[in-house]
Amino acid sequence: MNKFINQAEEILLPEAEKYCPDGTEAKAIVHQWLTAIAYGESLFANNPGKQTVINTLKKNRIYKSKSDLKSKLHENQIFMPPKEPKFTFIDLFAGIGGFRLALQDQKGLAVFSSEWDKGAQATYNKNYGELPFGDITAMTNPTVSDEQLDIMIPNHDLLAAGFPCQPFSHAGVSARTSVGKEHGFECKTQGTLFFDVLRIASIKKPKVLFLENVRNIERHDKGYTFKTIKDSIEELGYDFRFSIIDSSSLVPQRRVRCYMVCFRKDLKIEFQFPKFSGDALPLKSILENDVPEKYTISDKLWAGHINRTKRNLERGTGFTAFTADIDKPSKTIVARYGKDGKECLIPQDSKNPRFLTPRECARLQGFPEAFYIPEAKTPAYRQFGNSVAVPVVTRLAEEITKEIL
């Protein structure tokens, strides 16, 4: 726990609440302000409360200098921002910070983050010392003017967003169709969140948009969804480039995702995606030894997997569950993995297969060993299942930042 941040929150919350639309956290605004003061007051953008914030901190004798503020701000923080940042970025639909790790590694400074899931917010805060804003639509809905939005979100060089993929994923489409729900851009909750990203980009005009989604987004609705995304970005004044990338040469998981990199056209940058080649990594390379018995699946669950797999194979449709070949990459780990583990069941001698442990899931996504993982299994599995593969994002970030530094 950072006592300094708690003290700053207590002092600054009344001022922060003046700039806080319904549904956003005033504490997150305080975190953003502290970063702005420590790394450059220009990050306040057009915020009229800038001087009030600085004067309030000085009056309460908790702000001596920028270097002093930096040291207090990052006390007990696991993953530190660069000492001398070379660019700024915002982290939308941040999850547990896969984009943040990659971009900080390239000397990027996060000046804004948003994530609606409370568990993911807590994990993010624990690792990066920053509480993300909640639901981004609280800032981008029609009741918030462009002027207000410009004040709340700092200027930045790069906008990163792994916008929600469920409405576009193959499984998401199948599940929604089977129960009569809408999918893609017709999904009024998650599907339209791309346009919230677009509104922020239209106001802040960062140099580059760095986006991620499921592979199926390219083919969804016979390509209409992807064409809409491409056309919308190009109309905003950005080039549009994308690549379908398999993570298995960098992490032992076959996770195929669509990455989009869009530079402002006036920058005249001819970006080329790097090649991802090399042998696929084996699942056994990240497995733990002496895994507790609690990860072994029950007789009932294993019997259910066997029967369901047999039935679905006979009718030619539906999910199947087999033990993983640990000499090959795992299948894609998803948010629901903790429910029954069917995506990746680890074989064991003389007993039922087992779940991956949360630490193994972290390794499958390329998170470092120092990364804090929630103690409860269900949120941990959900958070890693929703994450990006960090080494893939890092490789792309290396190429992107060559163009903007």
Secondary structure, DSSP 8 states (H G I E B T S, - for coil): --HHHHHHHHHHHHHHGGG--TTS-HHHHHHHHHHHHHH-GGGGTT-TTHHHHHHHHHHTT--S-HHHHHHHHTTT-SS---SS-SEEEEEET-TTTHHHHHHHHTTEEEEEEB---HHHHHHHHHHHS---BS-THHHHSTTS-HHHHHHHS---SEEEE----TTTSHHHHHHHHHTT---GGG-TTTTTHHHHHHHHHHHH--SEEEEEEEGGGGTGGGGHHHHHHHHHHHHTTB--EEEEEEGGGTSSB--EEEEEEEEBGGG----------S----GGGG--SS--GGGB--HHHHHHHHHHHHHHHHHT-S----B--TTS-B----TTHHHH-TT-BEEETTEEEE---HHHHHHHTT--TT----SSHHHHHHHHHTS--HHHHHHHHHHHHHHH-
